[in-house]
Amino acid sequence: MNAEELKGLKANQTVDARGTACPGPLLAAKKAIGDIESGEIMEILSSDEGTKHDIPKWCQKMEHEFLGIVEEDSYSRLFLKKA
Amino acid sequence: MSEKLVVIVTNGPDKQEMATVPFVMATAAQSMDAEVTIILQSDGVILAQKGSCDNVTAHGFMPLKQLMDTFLELKGKLLVCTPCVKSRGISESDLIQGSQLIAAGTVISETLEAKAVMSY
């Protein structure tokens, strides 16, 4: 999905992990994924650069669908659909 | 059955980054539903001493105490080399809750069962 499509998505769950160092955002995502149903959308907010690599890999391993990244001024918004 | 990872740690809290990175790897593996065992050997056993990690934060990483707590909450197994503990004058009552004293046979058994072993 492109950035405009992602910005239009309504996430079922938003995980705000901004200000958390590695591997905090990944752990926050792992903790929160249990709170949504299969097919629902999760948005992860992170200011940690490594998260942009970690979350797509995590999705691949856990079979969630990684939808893409929207860059904001000081953080990233990462979107995924739960398997 | 989940995949199993063993992480061996031989550095104490004085080497902040080398003590922290193994717990970063371990918790990242747990986020992918791997079963993780951490084995503390040599100066690594000091990490299991109560209070030893309270002020350890390597640049760019979560605080070590927070990582260790998360590791144990996610049902990680924290094994501690008995001879290494004894030679440093650490008593069993000084070890954090959730850690378990072991000897060489357990180390070998754990590593042979694992899909991968990382050593720090």
N, CA and C atoms of all chains as a GROMACS GRO file, in nm:
protein
  609
    1MET      N    1   0.085  -0.120   0.000
    1MET     CA    2   0.000   0.000   0.000
    1MET      C    3   0.088   0.124   0.000
    2ASN      N    4   0.045   0.228  -0.069
    2ASN     CA    5   0.125   0.351  -0.067
    2ASN      C    6   0.089   0.436   0.055
    3ALA      N    7   0.166   0.542   0.074
    3ALA     CA    8   0.151   0.623   0.195
    3ALA      C    9   0.011   0.683   0.207
    4GLU      N   10  -0.046   0.727   0.096
    4GLU     CA   11  -0.180   0.787   0.101
    4GLU      C   12  -0.284   0.684   0.143
    5GLU      N   13  -0.272   0.563   0.089
    5GLU     CA   14  -0.366   0.456   0.126
    5GLU      C   15  -0.350   0.422   0.275
    6LEU      N   16  -0.225   0.417   0.321
    6LEU     CA   17  -0.200   0.384   0.462
    6LEU      C   18  -0.257   0.491   0.554
    7LYS      N   19  -0.242   0.617   0.513
    7LYS     CA   20  -0.294   0.727   0.596
    7LYS      C   21  -0.445   0.720   0.609
    8GLY      N   22  -0.509   0.658   0.511
    8GLY     CA   23  -0.654   0.647   0.514
    8GLY      C   24  -0.705   0.527   0.592
    9LEU      N   25  -0.611   0.442   0.637
    9LEU     CA   26  -0.651   0.321   0.711
    9LEU      C   27  -0.698   0.355   0.852
   10LYS      N   28  -0.798   0.283   0.898
   10LYS     CA   29  -0.843   0.298   1.036
   10LYS      C   30  -0.792   0.176   1.112
   11ALA      N   31  -0.692   0.200   1.196
   11ALA     CA   32  -0.634   0.088   1.272
   11ALA      C   33  -0.728   0.044   1.385
   12ASN      N   34  -0.736  -0.085   1.406
   12ASN     CA   35  -0.814  -0.138   1.519
   12ASN      C   36  -0.738  -0.122   1.650
   13GLN      N   37  -0.606  -0.115   1.638
   13GLN     CA   38  -0.522  -0.104   1.757
   13GLN      C   39  -0.401  -0.017   1.722
   14THR      N   40  -0.370   0.083   1.806
   14THR     CA   41  -0.250   0.163   1.785
   14THR      C   42  -0.157   0.144   1.904
   15VAL      N   43  -0.033   0.108   1.874
   15VAL     CA   44   0.068   0.086   1.979
   15VAL      C   45   0.165   0.202   1.973
   16ASP      N   46   0.168   0.283   2.076
   16ASP     CA   47   0.259   0.398   2.076
   16ASP      C   48   0.387   0.359   2.149
   17ALA      N   49   0.490   0.324   2.072
   17ALA     CA   50   0.618   0.283   2.130
   17ALA      C   51   0.725   0.390   2.107
   18ARG      N   52   0.681   0.513   2.081
   18ARG     CA   53   0.778   0.622   2.058
   18ARG      C   54   0.859   0.645   2.185
   19GLY      N   55   0.987   0.666   2.168
   19GLY     CA   56   1.075   0.690   2.282
   19GLY      C   57   1.129   0.562   2.344
   20THR      N   58   1.084   0.449   2.293
   20THR     CA   59   1.132   0.320   2.346
   20THR      C   60   1.248   0.269   2.261
   21ALA      N   61   1.354   0.226   2.326
   21ALA     CA   62   1.472   0.176   2.254
   21ALA      C   63   1.453   0.029   2.217
   22CYS      N   64   1.539  -0.017   2.128
   22CYS     CA   65   1.539  -0.156   2.081
   22CYS      C   66   1.551  -0.253   2.198
   23PRO      N   67   1.472  -0.359   2.204
   23PRO     CA   68   1.367  -0.403   2.112
   23PRO      C   69   1.226  -0.366   2.160
   24GLY      N   70   1.213  -0.255   2.230
   24GLY     CA   71   1.086  -0.216   2.290
   24GLY      C   72   0.966  -0.217   2.196
   25PRO      N   73   0.977  -0.150   2.078
   25PRO     CA   74   0.862  -0.150   1.987
   25PRO      C   75   0.819  -0.290   1.943
   26LEU      N   76   0.915  -0.376   1.922
   26LEU     CA   77   0.885  -0.514   1.882
   26LEU      C   78   0.810  -0.586   1.994
   27LEU      N   79   0.860  -0.567   2.116
   27LEU     CA   80   0.794  -0.632   2.231
   27LEU      C   81   0.654  -0.576   2.255
   28ALA      N   82   0.641  -0.445   2.230
   28ALA     CA   83   0.509  -0.382   2.247
   28ALA      C   84   0.411  -0.438   2.144
   29ALA      N   85   0.462  -0.457   2.021
   29ALA     CA   86   0.376  -0.513   1.916
   29ALA      C   87   0.336  -0.656   1.950
   30LYS      N   88   0.433  -0.732   1.997
   30LYS     CA   89   0.407  -0.872   2.035
   30LYS      C   90   0.300  -0.879   2.145
   31LYS      N   91   0.311  -0.787   2.241
   31LYS     CA   92   0.217  -0.786   2.353
   31LYS      C   93   0.076  -0.748   2.306
   32ALA      N   94   0.069  -0.652   2.214
   32ALA     CA   95  -0.061  -0.598   2.174
   32ALA      C   96  -0.132  -0.682   2.067
   33ILE      N   97  -0.058  -0.763   1.995
   33ILE     CA   98  -0.120  -0.835   1.883
   33ILE      C   99  -0.229  -0.930   1.933
   34GLY      N  100  -0.215  -0.975   2.056
   34GLY     CA  101  -0.315  -1.065   2.113
   34GLY      C  102  -0.449  -0.997   2.139
   35ASP      N  103  -0.449  -0.863   2.136
   35ASP     CA  104  -0.572  -0.790   2.167
   35ASP      C  105  -0.660  -0.767   2.045
   36ILE      N  106  -0.610  -0.802   1.926
   36ILE     CA  107  -0.693  -0.782   1.807
   36ILE      C  108  -0.721  -0.917   1.740
   37GLU      N  109  -0.820  -0.916   1.654
   37GLU     CA  110  -0.863  -1.038   1.587
   37GLU      C  111  -0.791  -1.053   1.453
   38SER      N  112  -0.793  -1.174   1.401
   38SER     CA  113  -0.737  -1.202   1.269
   38SER      C  114  -0.804  -1.111   1.164
   39GLY      N  115  -0.722  -1.051   1.080
   39GLY     CA  116  -0.775  -0.964   0.975
   39GLY      C  117  -0.784  -0.818   1.016
   40GLU      N  118  -0.765  -0.792   1.146
   40GLU     CA  119  -0.771  -0.652   1.193
   40GLU      C  120  -0.634  -0.584   1.174
   41ILE      N  121  -0.638  -0.451   1.180
   41ILE     CA  122  -0.519  -0.371   1.150
   41ILE      C  123  -0.455  -0.319   1.278
   42MET      N  124  -0.323  -0.330   1.286
   42MET     CA  125  -0.247  -0.270   1.396
   42MET      C  126  -0.154  -0.164   1.340
   43GLU      N  127  -0.146  -0.053   1.412
   43GLU     CA  128  -0.053   0.054   1.377
   43GLU      C  129   0.048   0.068   1.490
   44ILE      N  130   0.176   0.072   1.456
   44ILE     CA  131   0.281   0.085   1.558
   44ILE      C  132   0.354   0.217   1.534
   45LEU      N  133   0.360   0.300   1.636
   45LEU     CA  134   0.433   0.427   1.627
   45LEU      C  135   0.570   0.406   1.691
   46SER      N  136   0.676   0.437   1.618
   46SER     CA  137   0.810   0.414   1.672
   46SER      C  138   0.908   0.521   1.626
   47SER      N  139   0.992   0.562   1.719
   47SER     CA  140   1.099   0.657   1.685
   47SER      C  141   1.234   0.584   1.677
   48ASP      N  142   1.230   0.453   1.693
   48ASP     CA  143   1.352   0.372   1.685
   48ASP      C  144   1.372   0.326   1.539
   49GLU      N  145   1.486   0.363   1.483
   49GLU     CA  146   1.512   0.332   1.341
   49GLU      C  147   1.505   0.184   1.311
   50GLY      N  148   1.553   0.102   1.403
   50GLY     CA  149   1.558  -0.042   1.381
   50GLY      C  150   1.421  -0.106   1.364
   51THR      N  151   1.319  -0.040   1.418
   51THR     CA  152   1.184  -0.095   1.410
   51THR      C  153   1.139  -0.110   1.265
   52LYS      N  154   1.187  -0.021   1.179
   52LYS     CA  155   1.147  -0.027   1.037
   52LYS      C  156   1.195  -0.155   0.970
   53HIS      N  157   1.298  -0.216   1.028
   53HIS     CA  158   1.346  -0.345   0.976
   53HIS      C  159   1.286  -0.461   1.055
   54ASP      N  160   1.271  -0.440   1.186
   54ASP     CA  161   1.225  -0.548   1.274
   54ASP      C  162   1.081  -0.589   1.248
   55ILE      N  163   0.993  -0.493   1.235
   55ILE     CA  164   0.850  -0.526   1.223
   55ILE      C  165   0.820  -0.603   1.093
   56PRO      N  166   0.875  -0.562   0.978
   56PRO     CA  167   0.850  -0.644   0.858
   56PRO      C  168   0.900  -0.788   0.874
   57LYS      N  169   1.017  -0.805   0.938
   57LYS     CA  170   1.072  -0.941   0.960
   57LYS      C  171   0.983  -1.020   1.056
   58TRP      N  172   0.938  -0.950   1.158
   58TRP     CA  173   0.849  -1.014   1.257
   58TRP      C  174   0.720  -1.060   1.188
   59CYS      N  175   0.666  -0.972   1.105
   59CYS     CA  176   0.542  -1.007   1.031
   59CYS      C  177   0.565  -1.130   0.943
   60GLN      N  178   0.678  -1.132   0.876
   60GLN     CA  179   0.710  -1.244   0.787
   60GLN      C  180   0.714  -1.375   0.866
   61LYS      N  181   0.780  -1.368   0.982
   61LYS     CA  182   0.794  -1.487   1.065
   61LYS      C  183   0.661  -1.532   1.124
   62MET      N  184   0.580  -1.436   1.165
   62MET     CA  185   0.455  -1.467   1.233
   62MET      C  186   0.336  -1.475   1.136
   63GLU      N  187   0.365  -1.453   1.009
   63GLU     CA  188   0.267  -1.462   0.901
   63GLU      C  189   0.160  -1.354   0.906
   64HIS      N  190   0.192  -1.241   0.968
   64HIS     CA  191   0.105  -1.124   0.958
   64HIS      C  192   0.138  -1.054   0.826
   65GLU      N  193   0.044  -0.976   0.775
   65GLU     CA  194   0.070  -0.906   0.650
   65GLU      C  195   0.122  -0.765   0.680
   66PHE      N  196   0.246  -0.738   0.642
   66PHE     CA  197   0.300  -0.604   0.664
   66PHE      C  198   0.248  -0.513   0.554
   67LEU      N  199   0.187  -0.403   0.592
   67LEU     CA  200   0.120  -0.318   0.493
   67LEU      C  201   0.206  -0.200   0.448
   68GLY      N  202   0.295  -0.153   0.535
   68GLY     CA  203   0.384  -0.044   0.493
   68GLY      C  204   0.410   0.057   0.604
   69ILE      N  205   0.484   0.161   0.566
   69ILE     CA  206   0.531   0.262   0.662
   69ILE      C  207   0.492   0.401   0.615
   70VAL      N  208   0.448   0.482   0.709
   70VAL     CA  209   0.428   0.625   0.683
   70VAL      C  210   0.528   0.700   0.770
   71GLU      N  211   0.609   0.782   0.707
   71GLU     CA  212   0.709   0.858   0.783
   71GLU      C  213   0.649   0.990   0.831
   72GLU      N  214   0.664   1.016   0.960
   72GLU     CA  215   0.627   1.146   1.015
   72GLU      C  216   0.755   1.219   1.051
   73ASP      N  217   0.745   1.340   1.106
   73ASP     CA  218   0.865   1.421   1.132
   73ASP      C  219   0.969   1.351   1.219
   74SER      N  220   0.926   1.294   1.329
   74SER     CA  221   1.024   1.237   1.422
   74SER      C  222   0.996   1.091   1.456
   75TYR      N  223   0.908   1.030   1.380
   75TYR     CA  224   0.877   0.889   1.407
   75TYR      C  225   0.817   0.824   1.283
   76SER      N  226   0.798   0.695   1.291
   76SER     CA  227   0.738   0.620   1.181
   76SER      C  228   0.608   0.554   1.227
   77ARG      N  229   0.517   0.540   1.132
   77ARG     CA  230   0.392   0.466   1.158
   77ARG      C  231   0.398   0.340   1.073
   78LEU      N  232   0.393   0.225   1.139
   78LEU     CA  233   0.402   0.097   1.067
   78LEU      C  234   0.268   0.025   1.078
   79PHE      N  235   0.222  -0.026   0.966
   79PHE     CA  236   0.089  -0.088   0.962
   79PHE      C  237   0.100  -0.237   0.928
   80LEU      N  238   0.018  -0.316   0.994
   80LEU     CA  239   0.013  -0.458   0.961
   80LEU      C  240  -0.129  -0.511   0.980
   81LYS      N  241  -0.156  -0.620   0.910
   81LYS     CA  242  -0.284  -0.690   0.926
   81LYS      C  243  -0.254  -0.823   0.993
   82LYS      N  244  -0.325  -0.851   1.102
   82LYS     CA  245  -0.300  -0.974   1.177
   82LYS      C  246  -0.340  -1.098   1.098
   83ALA      N  247  -0.256  -1.199   1.106
   83ALA     CA  248  -0.284  -1.326   1.034
   83ALA      C  249  -0.403  -1.396   1.095
   84MET      N  250   0.540  -2.752   1.762
   84MET     CA  251   0.642  -2.728   1.865
   84MET      C  252   0.725  -2.606   1.826
   85SER      N  253   0.750  -2.514   1.920
   85SER     CA  254   0.822  -2.392   1.886
   85SER      C  255   0.972  -2.419   1.869
   86GLU      N  256   1.037  -2.330   1.797
   86GLU     CA  257   1.181  -2.342   1.777
   86GLU      C  258   1.253  -2.302   1.906
   87LYS      N  259   1.366  -2.363   1.928
   87LYS     CA  260   1.438  -2.336   2.052
   87LYS      C  261   1.572  -2.267   2.025
   88LEU      N  262   1.598  -2.161   2.100
   88LEU     CA  263   1.723  -2.086   2.090
   88LEU      C  264   1.792  -2.085   2.226
   89VAL      N  265   1.922  -2.108   2.225
   89VAL     CA  266   2.002  -2.095   2.347
   89VAL      C  267   2.098  -1.977   2.330
   90VAL      N  268   2.103  -1.892   2.432
   90VAL     CA  269   2.194  -1.776   2.430
   90VAL      C  270   2.288  -1.789   2.550
   91ILE      N  271   2.417  -1.792   2.523
   91ILE     CA  272   2.516  -1.804   2.630
   91ILE      C  273   2.579  -1.668   2.656
   92VAL      N  274   2.582  -1.628   2.782
   92VAL     CA  275   2.632  -1.495   2.819
   92VAL      C  276   2.749  -1.511   2.915
   93THR      N  277   2.863  -1.452   2.880
   93THR     CA  278   2.982  -1.466   2.965
   93THR      C  279   3.033  -1.331   3.016
   94ASN      N  280   2.956  -1.225   2.989
   94ASN     CA  281   2.999  -1.091   3.034
   94ASN      C  282   2.908  -1.040   3.144
   95GLY      N  283   2.966  -0.972   3.240
   95GLY     CA  284   2.890  -0.916   3.352
   95GLY      C  285   2.844  -0.774   3.324
   96PRO      N  286   2.781  -0.712   3.423
   96PRO     CA  287   2.724  -0.579   3.404
   96PRO      C  288   2.827  -0.468   3.380
   97ASP      N  289   2.953  -0.496   3.408
   97ASP     CA  290   3.057  -0.394   3.381
   97ASP      C  291   3.074  -0.374   3.230
   98LYS      N  292   3.040  -0.476   3.152
   98LYS     CA  293   3.044  -0.463   3.006
   98LYS      C  294   2.900  -0.447   2.959
   99GLN      N  295   2.852  -0.324   2.970
   99GLN     CA  296   2.708  -0.297   2.956
   99GLN      C  297   2.650  -0.348   2.824
  100GLU      N  298   2.717  -0.318   2.716
  100GLU     CA  299   2.661  -0.356   2.586
  100GLU      C  300   2.664  -0.508   2.566
  101MET      N  301   2.775  -0.570   2.602
  101MET     CA  302   2.788  -0.716   2.584
  101MET      C  303   2.697  -0.794   2.679
  102ALA      N  304   2.657  -0.728   2.787
  102ALA     CA  305   2.562  -0.792   2.878
  102ALA      C  306   2.418  -0.771   2.832
  103THR      N  307   2.395  -0.662   2.762
  103THR     CA  308   2.258  -0.626   2.722
  103THR      C  309   2.216  -0.694   2.592
  104VAL      N  310   2.306  -0.694   2.493
  104VAL     CA  311   2.269  -0.746   2.360
  104VAL      C  312   2.212  -0.888   2.365
  105PRO      N  313   2.267  -0.980   2.445
  105PRO     CA  314   2.207  -1.114   2.449
  105PRO      C  315   2.061  -1.113   2.492
  106PHE      N  316   2.026  -1.025   2.584
  106PHE     CA  317   1.887  -1.017   2.629
  106PHE      C  318   1.798  -0.950   2.524
  107VAL      N  319   1.857  -0.862   2.445
  107VAL     CA  320   1.783  -0.804   2.332
  107VAL      C  321   1.750  -0.915   2.233
  108MET      N  322   1.850  -0.996   2.201
  108MET     CA  323   1.828  -1.107   2.106
  108MET      C  324   1.727  -1.207   2.161
  109ALA      N  325   1.741  -1.236   2.289
  109ALA     CA  326   1.651  -1.336   2.350
  109ALA      C  327   1.506  -1.290   2.346
  110THR      N  328   1.481  -1.165   2.383
  110THR     CA  329   1.343  -1.116   2.385
  110THR      C  330   1.289  -1.099   2.242
  111ALA      N  331   1.377  -1.062   2.149
  111ALA     CA  332   1.333  -1.053   2.009
  111ALA      C  333   1.291  -1.192   1.961
  112ALA      N  334   1.367  -1.293   1.998
  112ALA     CA  335   1.331  -1.430   1.961
  112ALA      C  336   1.198  -1.470   2.025
  113GLN      N  337   1.178  -1.430   2.149
  113GLN     CA  338   1.052  -1.461   2.217
  113GLN      C  339   0.934  -1.393   2.148
  114SER      N  340   0.958  -1.274   2.092
  114SER     CA  341   0.849  -1.206   2.020
  114SER      C  342   0.808  -1.285   1.897
  115MET      N  343   0.897  -1.373   1.850
  115MET     CA  344   0.865  -1.460   1.736
  115MET      C  345   0.828  -1.600   1.783
  116ASP      N  346   0.788  -1.607   1.909
  116ASP     CA  347   0.738  -1.731   1.970
  116ASP      C  348   0.843  -1.841   1.982
  117ALA      N  349   0.970  -1.805   1.979
  117ALA     CA  350   1.074  -1.905   2.004
  117ALA      C  351   1.082  -1.934   2.154
  118GLU      N  352   1.121  -2.056   2.185
  118GLU     CA  353   1.147  -2.093   2.324
  118GLU      C  354   1.294  -2.061   2.350
  119VAL      N  355   1.320  -1.976   2.449
  119VAL     CA  356   1.457  -1.927   2.466
  119VAL      C  357   1.513  -1.963   2.604
  120THR      N  358   1.635  -2.014   2.603
  120THR     CA  359   1.708  -2.040   2.727
  120THR      C  360   1.833  -1.953   2.727
  121ILE      N  361   1.854  -1.880   2.834
  121ILE     CA  362   1.979  -1.805   2.850
  121ILE      C  363   2.063  -1.878   2.955
  122ILE      N  364   2.188  -1.899   2.920
  122ILE     CA  365   2.281  -1.965   3.013
  122ILE      C  366   2.389  -1.864   3.052
  123LEU      N  367   2.399  -1.837   3.180
  123LEU     CA  368   2.500  -1.743   3.230
  123LEU      C  369   2.622  -1.821   3.277
  124GLN      N  370   2.737  -1.786   3.223
  124GLN     CA  371   2.862  -1.850   3.262
  124GLN      C  372   2.967  -1.742   3.291
  125SER      N  373   3.076  -1.783   3.357
  125SER     CA  374   3.186  -1.690   3.386
  125SER      C  375   3.128  -1.563   3.450
  126ASP      N  376   3.177  -1.444   3.411
  126ASP     CA  377   3.124  -1.321   3.473
  126ASP      C  378   2.977  -1.296   3.443
  127GLY      N  379   2.924  -1.370   3.347
  127GLY     CA  380   2.781  -1.356   3.315
  127GLY      C  381   2.692  -1.389   3.433
  128VAL      N  382   2.740  -1.473   3.524
  128VAL     CA  383   2.655  -1.512   3.638
  128VAL      C  384   2.623  -1.392   3.729
  129ILE      N  385   2.708  -1.289   3.723
  129ILE     CA  386   2.683  -1.171   3.807
  129ILE      C  387   2.550  -1.104   3.768
  130LEU      N  388   2.509  -1.124   3.642
  130LEU     CA  389   2.382  -1.065   3.597
  130LEU      C  390   2.263  -1.120   3.674
  131ALA      N  391   2.279  -1.240   3.728
  131ALA     CA  392   2.169  -1.301   3.803
  131ALA      C  393   2.171  -1.262   3.951
  132GLN      N  394   2.270  -1.185   3.990
  132GLN     CA  395   2.278  -1.142   4.130
  132GLN      C  396   2.181  -1.025   4.150
  133LYS      N  397   2.100  -1.034   4.254
  133LYS     CA  398   1.999  -0.931   4.280
  133LYS      C  399   2.061  -0.790   4.279
  134GLY      N  400   2.002  -0.702   4.206
  134GLY     CA  401   2.044  -0.561   4.206
  134GLY      C  402   2.159  -0.528   4.113
  135SER      N  403   2.223  -0.630   4.057
  135SER     CA  404   2.344  -0.603   3.978
  135SER      C  405   2.314  -0.532   3.846
  136CYS      N  406   2.194  -0.544   3.796
  136CYS     CA  407   2.162  -0.487   3.664
  136CYS      C  408   2.072  -0.364   3.673
  137ASP      N  409   2.047  -0.320   3.794
  137ASP     CA  410   1.946  -0.214   3.812
  137ASP      C  411   1.980  -0.085   3.739
  138ASN      N  412   2.108  -0.057   3.722
  138ASN     CA  413   2.147   0.069   3.659
  138ASN      C  414   2.224   0.049   3.529
  139VAL      N  415   2.199  -0.062   3.462
  139VAL     CA  416   2.272  -0.090   3.338
  139VAL      C  417   2.183  -0.057   3.217
  140THR      N  418   2.225   0.043   3.142
  140THR     CA  419   2.155   0.078   3.018
  140THR      C  420   2.260   0.106   2.911
  141ALA      N  421   2.272   0.014   2.817
  141ALA     CA  422   2.366   0.034   2.707
  141ALA      C  423   2.302   0.129   2.606
  142HIS      N  424   2.384   0.214   2.549
  142HIS     CA  425   2.334   0.315   2.456
  142HIS      C  426   2.254   0.251   2.342
  143GLY      N  427   2.134   0.300   2.320
  143GLY     CA  428   2.052   0.252   2.209
  143GLY      C  429   1.963   0.134   2.241
  144PHE      N  430   1.971   0.085   2.365
  144PHE     CA  431   1.892  -0.032   2.402
  144PHE      C  432   1.806  -0.005   2.525
  145MET      N  433   1.708  -0.091   2.545
  145MET     CA  434   1.627  -0.083   2.665
  145MET      C  435   1.714  -0.113   2.787
  146PRO      N  436   1.678  -0.062   2.904
  146PRO     CA  437   1.754  -0.094   3.026
  146PRO      C  438   1.759  -0.246   3.048
  147LEU      N  439   1.874  -0.294   3.093
  147LEU     CA  440   1.894  -0.438   3.108
  147LEU      C  441   1.794  -0.502   3.205
  148LYS      N  442   1.767  -0.435   3.315
  148LYS     CA  443   1.673  -0.490   3.414
  148LYS      C  444   1.536  -0.512   3.351
  149GLN      N  445   1.495  -0.416   3.270
  149GLN     CA  446   1.365  -0.425   3.202
  149GLN      C  447   1.364  -0.542   3.104
  150LEU      N  448   1.476  -0.561   3.035
  150LEU     CA  449   1.487  -0.673   2.940
  150LEU      C  450   1.483  -0.807   3.013
  151MET      N  451   1.554  -0.813   3.126
  151MET     CA  452   1.556  -0.939   3.202
  151MET      C  453   1.417  -0.971   3.257
  152ASP      N  454   1.349  -0.870   3.308
  152ASP     CA  455   1.214  -0.891   3.360
  152ASP      C  456   1.121  -0.939   3.248
  153THR      N  457   1.134  -0.876   3.131
  153THR     CA  458   1.050  -0.915   3.016
  153THR      C  459   1.082  -1.058   2.975
  154PHE      N  460   1.210  -1.091   2.972
  154PHE     CA  461   1.253  -1.226   2.935
  154PHE      C  462   1.188  -1.331   3.026
  155LEU      N  463   1.188  -1.304   3.155
  155LEU     CA  464   1.131  -1.401   3.251
  155LEU      C  465   0.978  -1.403   3.241
  156GLU      N  466   0.918  -1.284   3.219
  156GLU     CA  467   0.771  -1.279   3.202
  156GLU      C  468   0.726  -1.361   3.082
  157LEU      N  469   0.810  -1.361   2.978
  157LEU     CA  470   0.775  -1.435   2.856
  157LEU      C  471   0.819  -1.582   2.865
  158LYS      N  472   0.840  -1.626   2.987
  158LYS     CA  473   0.870  -1.765   3.019
  158LYS      C  474   1.005  -1.812   2.968
  159GLY      N  475   1.102  -1.720   2.961
  159GLY     CA  476   1.238  -1.758   2.928
  159GLY      C  477   1.300  -1.834   3.043
  160LYS      N  478   1.390  -1.923   3.010
  160LYS     CA  479   1.459  -2.003   3.111
  160LYS      C  480   1.596  -1.939   3.136
  161LEU      N  481   1.625  -1.903   3.261
  161LEU     CA  482   1.752  -1.838   3.295
  161LEU      C  483   1.835  -1.934   3.380
  162LEU      N  484   1.938  -1.991   3.320
  162LEU     CA  485   2.020  -2.092   3.386
  162LEU      C  486   2.156  -2.032   3.424
  163VAL      N  487   2.203  -2.070   3.541
  163VAL     CA  488   2.323  -2.009   3.596
  163VAL      C  489   2.425  -2.116   3.633
  164CYS      N  490   2.544  -2.100   3.585
  164CYS     CA  491   2.653  -2.197   3.609
  164CYS      C  492   2.690  -2.203   3.757
  165THR      N  493   2.672  -2.318   3.817
  165THR     CA  494   2.696  -2.332   3.962
  165THR      C  495   2.843  -2.305   4.001
  166PRO      N  496   2.941  -2.367   3.936
  166PRO     CA  497   3.079  -2.340   3.976
  166PRO      C  498   3.119  -2.193   3.959
  167CYS      N  499   3.065  -2.128   3.855
  167CYS     CA  500   3.098  -1.987   3.831
  167CYS      C  501   3.042  -1.898   3.942
  168VAL      N  502   2.924  -1.935   3.992
  168VAL     CA  503   2.862  -1.861   4.102
  168VAL      C  504   2.943  -1.880   4.230
  169LYS      N  505   2.979  -2.006   4.257
  169LYS     CA  506   3.053  -2.034   4.380
  169LYS      C  507   3.189  -1.965   4.381
  170SER      N  508   3.256  -1.968   4.268
  170SER     CA  509   3.391  -1.909   4.262
  170SER      C  510   3.389  -1.757   4.279
  171ARG      N  511   3.273  -1.697   4.262
  171ARG     CA  512   3.260  -1.551   4.280
  171ARG      C  513   3.198  -1.517   4.416
  172GLY      N  514   3.178  -1.615   4.498
  172GLY     CA  515   3.128  -1.591   4.634
  172GLY      C  516   2.982  -1.547   4.637
  173ILE      N  517   2.907  -1.582   4.532
  173ILE     CA  518   2.765  -1.545   4.528
  173ILE      C  519   2.685  -1.661   4.585
  174SER      N  520   2.597  -1.630   4.681
  174SER     CA  521   2.517  -1.738   4.739
  174SER      C  522   2.387  -1.754   4.660
  175GLU      N  523   2.327  -1.870   4.673
  175GLU     CA  524   2.204  -1.899   4.599
  175GLU      C  525   2.093  -1.799   4.635
  176SER      N  526   2.093  -1.757   4.761
  176SER     CA  527   1.989  -1.662   4.805
  176SER      C  528   2.009  -1.523   4.744
  177ASP      N  529   2.127  -1.497   4.688
  177ASP     CA  530   2.154  -1.368   4.623
  177ASP      C  531   2.105  -1.364   4.478
  178LEU      N  532   2.059  -1.478   4.428
  178LEU     CA  533   2.019  -1.484   4.287
  178LEU      C  534   1.874  -1.439   4.268
  179ILE      N  535   1.848  -1.379   4.155
  179ILE     CA  536   1.712  -1.329   4.128
  179ILE      C  537   1.614  -1.445   4.112
  180GLN      N  538   1.489  -1.414   4.144
  180GLN     CA  539   1.383  -1.514   4.131
  180GLN      C  540   1.366  -1.548   3.983
  181GLY      N  541   1.355  -1.674   3.955
  181GLY     CA  542   1.337  -1.718   3.816
  181GLY      C  543   1.464  -1.776   3.759
  182SER      N  544   1.578  -1.752   3.826
  182SER     CA  545   1.702  -1.813   3.779
  182SER      C  546   1.716  -1.951   3.840
  183GLN      N  547   1.799  -2.032   3.776
  183GLN     CA  548   1.811  -2.172   3.820
  183GLN      C  549   1.957  -2.215   3.807
  184LEU      N  550   2.011  -2.268   3.914
  184LEU     CA  551   2.150  -2.316   3.910
  184LEU      C  552   2.160  -2.447   3.833
  185ILE      N  553   2.262  -2.455   3.750
  185ILE     CA  554   2.280  -2.577   3.669
  185ILE      C  555   2.429  -2.610   3.660
  186ALA      N  556   2.460  -2.723   3.597
  186ALA     CA  557   2.599  -2.761   3.574
  186ALA      C  558   2.616  -2.800   3.427
  187ALA      N  559   2.734  -2.849   3.395
  187ALA     CA  560   2.772  -2.869   3.255
  187ALA      C  561   2.678  -2.960   3.177
  188GLY      N  562   2.629  -3.064   3.242
  188GLY     CA  563   2.543  -3.157   3.172
  188GLY      C  564   2.418  -3.090   3.117
  189THR      N  565   2.362  -2.998   3.195
  189THR     CA  566   2.242  -2.926   3.151
  189THR      C  567   2.276  -2.834   3.034
  190VAL      N  568   2.392  -2.772   3.040
  190VAL     CA  569   2.435  -2.683   2.930
  190VAL      C  570   2.439  -2.762   2.799
  191ILE      N  571   2.500  -2.878   2.806
  191ILE     CA  572   2.513  -2.960   2.684
  191ILE      C  573   2.377  -3.008   2.637
  192SER      N  574   2.294  -3.052   2.731
  192SER     CA  575   2.161  -3.098   2.694
  192SER      C  576   2.081  -2.986   2.627
  193GLU      N  577   2.084  -2.867   2.686
  193GLU     CA  578   2.009  -2.754   2.630
  193GLU      C  579   2.060  -2.718   2.490
  194THR      N  580   2.190  -2.713   2.474
  194THR     CA  581   2.246  -2.670   2.345
  194THR      C  582   2.221  -2.774   2.236
  195LEU      N  583   2.229  -2.902   2.273
  195LEU     CA  584   2.206  -3.005   2.171
  195LEU      C  585   2.060  -3.008   2.125
  196GLU      N  586   1.971  -2.965   2.213
  196GLU     CA  587   1.828  -2.963   2.178
  196GLU      C  588   1.791  -2.840   2.094
  197ALA      N  589   1.875  -2.738   2.098
  197ALA     CA  590   1.838  -2.609   2.037
  197ALA      C  591   1.857  -2.609   1.886
  198LYS      N  592   1.778  -2.526   1.820
  198LYS     CA  593   1.796  -2.508   1.676
  198LYS      C  594   1.917  -2.419   1.650
  199ALA      N  595   1.942  -2.326   1.741
  199ALA     CA  596   2.056  -2.235   1.725
  199ALA      C  597   2.109  -2.194   1.861
  200VAL      N  598   2.240  -2.166   1.865
  200VAL     CA  599   2.304  -2.121   1.988
  200VAL      C  600   2.382  -1.993   1.957
  201MET      N  601   2.359  -1.890   2.037
  201MET     CA  602   2.434  -1.766   2.022
  201MET      C  603   2.519  -1.750   2.147
  202SER      N  604   2.641  -1.705   2.130
  202SER     CA  605   2.731  -1.693   2.244
  202SER      C  606   2.790  -1.552   2.251
  203TYR      N  607   2.783  -1.493   2.370
  203TYR     CA  608   2.838  -1.358   2.391
  203TYR      C  609   2.938  -1.360   2.505
   0.00000   0.00000   0.00000
